[in-house]
Amino acid sequence: MTIETGYNFGYLDENTKRMIRRALLKAVAIPGHQVPFGSREMPLPYGWGTGGIQVTASVIGPQDRLKVIDQGADDTTNAVSIRRFFAKVAGVATTERTSGATIIQTRHRIPEVKLREGQILVYQVPMPEPLFRLEPRVSETRRMHALADYGLMHVRLYEDIARHGHIAISYNYPVMVGGRYLMSPSPIPAFDNPKMHRMPALQLFGAGREKRIYAVPPYTSVQSLDFEDHPFQPIRANAACALCGARDSYLDEVVTDDKGGRMFVCSDTDYCNTRQAAREAAE
Amino acid sequence: MAYVAVKGGERAIDAAHAWLAEARRGDATLPELSLEQIEQQLGLAVDRVMAEGACYDRGLAALAVKQARGDLIEAAFLLRAYRTTLPRFGASLPMDTGAMRLRRRISATYKDLPGGQVLGPTFDYTHRLLDFALAAGGTPPPAPQATPDGEATPRVTGILAQEGLMAPEAPSETEPPDLTREPLSFPAERPLRLQALARGDEGFLLAMGYSTQRGYGNAHPFVGEIRMGEVAVEIAPPELGFPIEIGEITVTECQMVNQFAGSKTEPPQFTRGYGLVFGHGERKAMAMSLVDRALRARELGEEVDAPAQSEEFVLYHCDNVEATGFVEHLKLPHYVDFQSELEKVREMRATVFREAAE
C-alpha cells in the first residue's frame, strides 16, 4: 500500500497530537477519570472509532507494529478500514498477532492472550459516561464523579437483582478503577472485564464524538461492580469452539441453517488460528 | 513496505467502492455534472453544505455535493473532514452585517423602513406547481433591474434599540471560545451556543424552532428582519496594526424579536433571537434565531422546561456529522455484545420458566 503524502505522519498535525498526548498524560495520572479533549473531525465517521484512531495516531511511531480488531477479529470490515488508514497515513507495519503488536486498537473485545508490559491497548469508546442511561446531563454526571456519588448505579444493579434475580448487564459492565472512579469499559462483553484488572499493558480509551479520553495505567485495580451476595459473573456461551476446541475463550454464535442449527467459534480470530496451527503442527 | 494484513474484507471494501464510483457517475452516456454546474444550479445545496460543513468555499462544497451523490449530510461531513486539516492564520474582525450589500431584506414588524424591503430571489409567493417548462430546459428571460438609491439600510433591531425597547447586547472583549478546538462545556455561553447552532443541522433546528412555536418553550417571535447578501470579511494582522479586507462572503441573517415581560432588574422590553448562516439559508437562519432565543431562558430568568431551552439537549444533538456517525455506527458489527445479550436473555428466561414450574 502506498503511503499518502500531503498529510502529517499519523494524519493529525503535531500540535493536535501534543494536545491529545497532554490529555492522555492527565488521564493516566487520574485512572478512570474522563478528560475532555479537542477531538477533531476525522476522515472516518464519528462513532466508527474516531476516538481510538486519534489516540492511536498520537502514540504511534514508525517503529510500532499495529493490530486492529473489531469484535475480536482482524478481518471485520471496520477493522480492515482502520488498519488501512494507518498503513496509508503512517506507513507502519501491521500485524494480526496479538503477541507481535506494540499497539492494539480494539472495538468491543480484549484479546484472549494476556497482554504484556510495553503493549498499549486502545479502546474505541462510543459513550464514555458510565452513568448516561441513568443521568443524561453531562453537567450532572460530572458532579457525581467529583463526589464519587455512585449510589444511582448501585441502585440500578440492585433493582435488576430484585426484578430478574440477576444483574441484567451483559456488556459495557461498569467498573471501579483504582477504587475511585466509576468507568465504562466500553462495550466489551462482561466476560472480558476481569482481563482489565491489574493488566500489565497500558489501556487507553478514546471517545471522539463525545470528546473524552480516559486511561487505566498498568497494574491498576479494575473491579466490576457487584454485591457480596451477588458476585460479578462473566458470561460466555457454554460450548467449545467448533474450530479449535477452546473452552476458555469468548464465543460467537454462528447460525448455520434456518432449523435451529448453531455453531460456536472463537471471537478472537488470532487466538483461534494460533490454536489450530499448534494442533496441526502437533499432528 | 512492511507486511499489511490482507483478508476478504479488504477485497469486499475495494469492490464496494468501485461500485459506488460507478453508481455516482450514473448512465455514462449522459453528460457528467461539472462543479460549476452544481455551484450555479444547485446553489442552495452548496450553501447548506458550506454552512453545516463550517467551511466557506463554494467550489469545495460543490465537489463534496458531487462526491456525496447529493447526500448533503455526507457532503457536509466531507467538507468538515477537509476543513479540520487546514491551518489557522487568525480570526476575522466582527462582520458588519449592517453594511451588507443586500440581495434580500424583509421585515415583518414594519410596513416600511429606511432602505425599504427587498424581496430578492425567493421562493416566497411562488405557487408550488411543478414547472414542466423547466423540465424542457432553456434560459429564463432576464429579471428586471433597478438601481439602488444608496440609502442606508440600518438593522431593524437598531431602530428598536434607539427607543430603548430592545434589550442591548453587552459588548465583550473576551476571546470567544472555539468549538472546533475545545470540547463543549456547560453552562455554555452565548458565543459558544451560536457557533454550535450556526453549523447545526437545518432539519434539527427547524424542528426545535418549530417546537417553541407550539408551546414547548414560551416563544412570541416576530421576524424583525431577515437580510441576505454580501458582507466584507476583515482581519487585522498584528504586524500591520490596521484592518484589511480579505474578501466578502454571502450570509443570511435573521433577527427575531421576542417580547420579554421584564424581571426585577430589567423593565419590560424586547429581546433578540439571532441567526446567522453561510450562504442563502433562510429557513436555517430563522430556525436558529428561534432556538437561540429559547436557549437564553436561563440568563433571562425564564423557566427552563422545554427541549429547545435545554443547552445540553440542543447543543449535543444539533451537529449532524456527529449524529449521523453515531446513528449509522449501529450497522457496524455488534455480534460480540449481541452474543452476551443472547446468553443473558436465555439465562433470565430459564430463571422465569423454572420459577413458573415450581
Interface residues (C-beta under 8 A of the other chain):
Chain A: M1 Y7 D13 P36 F37 G38 S39 R40 E41 M42 P43 P45 Y46 G47 W48 T50 D70 Q71 G72 D74 D75 T76 T77 N78 A79 V80 S81 R83 R84 A87 G91 V92 A93 T94 T95 E96 R107 H108 R109 P126 P136 R137 V138 S139 H164 G165 H166 A168 S170 Y171 N172 P187 I188 P189 A190 F191 R209 K211 R212 I235 R236 A237 Y250 L251 D252 E253 S267
Chain B: M1 A2 Y3 V4 A5 K7 G8 G9 E10 A12 I13 F77 R80 A81 R83 T84 T85 T180 R181 E182 P183 L184 S185 F186 P187 E312 Y316 V321 E322 T324 G325 F326 V327 E328 H329 L332 P333 H334 Y335 V336 D337 Q339 S340 E341 L342 E343 K344 E347 M348 T351
